Amino acid sequence: MIIIWRRMSEQVWLRRLALLAIAALAGLLYAWATGQDTLEYYYAAADRSMSMSWHDFIFGAFDPAGTITVDKLPGALWLQALSVRAFGVHTWAIILPQVIEGVLTVLVLYRAVARLAGPAAGLIAALVLAVSPATVALDRENISDSLLILLLVLAADAVSGAIAGLAGGQAGRDTTLAADDPDDPDDPDDPDDPDDPDDPDDPDGPSSGGADAGGVGRPGGTLGRLIVAGVWVGLAFQAKEIEAWMVLPALSLAYLLSGSGVVLRRAGQLAVAGVVVALVSVSWMTAVSLVPAADRPYVDGSHDNSVFAQVFSYNGFGRFGDQTPLQVRAAQLNPGTPLPVPPRAADRLLDGGLGRDTGWLIPAAAAVALWGIASRRRQPRGDPLRACFILWGGWLVTFFVVFTAVTTLWPYYAAALSPAAAAILGAGVVAARSPERVPVSRTIGLAVIVAGTAAYAGWLVSSAARAPGWLVPAIIAVGIAATGVILWSLVRPRSVPFAGALAAGLVAVALAPAVASVSLAAHSESGFDTPFESARVQEDVALGLGKQATIGVQATIPYWQNVGNGTPYLLAAQSALLPSSIIYDSGLEALPIGGFDGTAPSPTLAQLQADIRHGLFHLVWISSATDPRLRWVTTHCTRLTMRLYSCVLANTG
């Protein structure tokens, strides 16, 4: 298999054909039966509202009347709303942008890895990412992380290009030749060089001739690439706020250790890029803050109508130790059903559902990254392979540590680890190859990693409720066979070349995640699901997302319209839970009292009273009356059902 990858990387048309096949596979997994997926109805409702009004679109309003925003920055929702505006309100139309973003991420990761480790490594990384369960589940959901990850991989690609410029300009060196043999960096004719000026498939065209020669003022020069990376990170901030900044340590460290020029120059270039990140990141927030409060929706997730509080407190540092917004809403709605949140623990990403989501390859990727950095410690500063391991290894460590510590960790968060793990494994496979006799220690190390990863995968699958019965025996059998092939290559290297051992190891490592990904697509599971989860967990996920409420709303809306006597708003309701279903299903206004979790001071009691007096709505749905606004409703309005009140001028004066 490794020989096949090698030949594909040497032939441009084969390389492109392989990449096209990988992209098609990714698209199939991400788009299969998406019309049957369970949406996150809160964001789906916002998509519909934003598609109906450019005012709501610009400010990221949750409801059609534009009274309150969503509790996130609306970057990813803009694309979803445009899709709804173009194709109508359909599940597939809302998920389509994430399918496209996921496929583009696979393609961009190929280019980013190929810059530093060669096309063969890029193809392997692209394939591993395409069939990563966390990635498959994420890209089948209307979640902003798909856009976040695409933009962050684009930033990594730009930084990789800046580093590759130095490697391409070093006399007597080739950027990818080091990927073929860490012990022999002298092959100027390696056809895998991603910066080869004669390579027609080079994504950047002719080499810049090195970062030192690459002008600071040229768009393709080192500083230009870093500025582009800063723009990508700033745009990623619009999709998922400060999570986008988590990639900055890895990008900065990789360039600081591997970039061109003296250290002060590199630090200065990174400072310029950092300023770009900051300016782009806060651009929309600043623009919204300058608009008078009366001319825009209230900012959900804040108690002072501040988008900065929403981003840095509610969605930022408040996620370390505080209750999740879903938990707060569940407490408000007494009884409420929050989505299950894995408890904080050092192994939360490596065990249970999250382990089956993305943990499969994390230990192997960490081991390969450490080996890659250590084995190339004597190479020159601009060594591309070491830079590749530093960049993606830093990405993996940063996200792993933060996700271990944060209070809120939904399964789809873990997809942010997948590009790093895929890139490290792709670079590691290619770096382990050697045209000379492979060191015994490298072969034994490969056998240990493959056997350990297969055993770990078997353990993860054995604890799953709905895993196919044949999978564990298959994992064990393939793992034993691959380990045997690797060890046999030590005894009979001519009959079993090390490339064959690498191929066997890659198959053994990828088997379980690939089957898990197919299972997710086949069962129409998405971002909040994990592979092989029990039917009970699936029911809890559907209930927490409001699927049953949406089904019930479809039959109840005509009754509410009749009782409401044709008011402009269908009703007002505690939190955004019921309004999400109403807005998504009908496009009618349903005022969310307290925003997403029911605690935001919008509308105020005075505003609520004024809306009733002006006849905007008569019906108010209440689950619990702990909030002063809702207590007023219970004492001044007529109770129609256990949770529904009618408020008219006669009894609310």
C-alpha positions, 0 to 999 in steps of 0.5 A: 500500500505504501508503494501505491501511495508513493507511486500515486504521489509521483504521478500527478494524475494518479495523485489527483485521482486518489485525492478525488476518490478520498474527497468523494468518500468523505462527501458520501459519508457526510451526506448519506441520508442527511435528511433523516438526521436530528438537527440542533433545532436552536440553530436551525430556528436561527437559520430560518429566522436569518434567512427571512430578514437581512437585518436578522441575518447581519446580527445573527438573530434567533427569532423572526422578530429579531428580539434576541441573538443566538448565544454564539457569534453567527459566522457559521450560521450565515452560511446555513441561512444562505443555504436555507434562503437558496434551497428552502427549509429542509434538513439537507439544506441546513446540513449542506454547508457542513458537508462542503466544509468537511470535504474542503477540510480533507482537501486542504489538509492534504495540501498542508501536510504535502507542503512539509511531508510530501504528497504521499503523507498528504494522501494518507492524512486526507484519508484518515481524516475523511473516515474519522468518526468524530469528523463524520458525525460533526459534518452531518450536523448543523454545528459551527465546528465544521467551519471552525476546523476548515478555517484552522486547517487553512491557517495551518496550511498557510503557516506550513507554506511559510515554513516550506519556503525556507526548506525549499530554498536551502541549498542541496536540500529537498523538502520532502526527501527528508520524509523519505529517509530521516537519516539521508537528507541528500536527494535533490531529485525527489519527485514528492517535493511540494515546493519543486518549481517544476512540479505542475501539481504544486498548490503554490506553483514555482518555489519562492526560492526560500524564505530569506529570498521571499520578499516580506512585501510579496503576497506569497512571501513569508510574512504574507503567508503568516498574515493570511494565516492570521486572517483565517484564524480571525475568521474562525473566531467568527465561527467558534469564538476563542476556541479558534485561538487555541491553535495559535500556540502550535502555529506560533511554535512551529514557525518560531522554531522552523521559520526563516531569519533570526529569532527577532525577525520571526518573533516580529512576523508572528507579532504582526500576524497576531495583530491581524488575528486580533483585528479580524477576530473582534471586527464583527463584535466591535461593529455590533457594539457600535450599533445603538441597542434599540436598533439591534437584537439583545445579545444572548449569553450576556446580562448587559447586552454585551457581545464581548461578555457573550464571547469571553465569559458565557462562551469563554472562561465561563465554560471552565467550572460553571454549569453548561447553558443546557444544564441551566436551562434544564434546571429552569424548565423543571423538570428538564432533560439536559444532554448527557455531559461526560464528566471532567477526567484526564481520560475523558477523551480516551474512554467510553463514547468520546474514546470511540469518537476520536480517541482511537488514534490519539495515543498512536499519534502522540507517540509518532509525533514524539518519535518524529521530533526526537528522530530529527533533532539534529536536522537544520532549523528549517527541517520540514518534517520536524516542523510538521510534527511540531505544528500538528503535535502542538495542535493535538496537545493543546486541544487535548489539554483544554478539552480535558479541563473544560466543563462542557464537552459535547462529542462533536468538539472532539473532531478538532483533534482529528486533523492533527492526528491524521496529519501526524500519522500521514507524516509518520508513515512516510517518515518511517520509510527508508530506502536503506535498511530500516533500524531494528528499533524503528520496526519494533516501535512500529510493532508496539504502536500497531499492537497497542492501537489494535488492542486499545480499539478492541477494548473500546469496541468491547464496551460499546452497546451496539457494536457488531459482534464480528468487529472485536474479533476482526480487530484482534485478527487484523492487529495480530496479522499486521504485527506479525508482518511487521516483525517478519520484515525484521527476519526476512526484509527482502520478502517483506519490505518495511513499506509492506509492514507500514501498510499492514500497520496502517490497515490495522490502525484504521479498521475500527475508526473506519467501521465506526464512521460507516456505522454513524452514516448508516444509522443517520447519526450526527454531531451529538452521537458517538459510534455504537451508542445505546438506544437509551443514549440516542433517546436522551440525545433526541430528547435533549435536542428537542426532537419530540417537542418539534414533533408535538409542535407540528400538531399544536400550532393550529390550536395556539393560533386559534386561541391566540386570536391572530396576534403578531407573535404566536406566543412567548415561552420560557427559554428558547426550547419551545420557540426553537421548534415553533420557529423552525417548523413554521417560521412564526414568531415565538418570543424566548423569555430569557433567551437560550437558557431562560436567564437573560434579562430579555425581555425585561418585565416592563417590556413583557408587559408592554408587548402584552398591552400592545397585543403582540401576543396573548399566550405565554408558555411556562414550565416553572415560575421561579423567574420574576417575569414568569411569576408576574404572568402566573398572577396576572394572566388566566391559566388555560392548561398546566403550562399555558397562560392567556394574557389580555388587557382585561386581566393584566392591567 
